[in-house]
């Protein structure tokens, strides 16, 4: 069913749904809480480093990407769990692939941080 809400009211309602989703992730997903705390700490550190704006944007966006991927993974897990609690190969595969996406995004963030910090503080 299509929403009849239009214009700015639709934007306000969408923002409300987004905040509701963030709250649900915070309350129900320990991994999201842990990654969010790590992201806040990393972002604060990024602002204190003596690096270029581009490097700072890379550092911050890499940790925000981890949070985005974790939110998507949590959504996949919620849908799979809603379908049923009995084991199904495709359900397991969906959850494993979502988890792999989080793993890859964390690896990317670590790679970006290592590269930026190495280039700034250790390379000639």
Helices and strands as residue ranges (DSSP letters): H 7-28, H 30-48, H 53-83, H 89-121
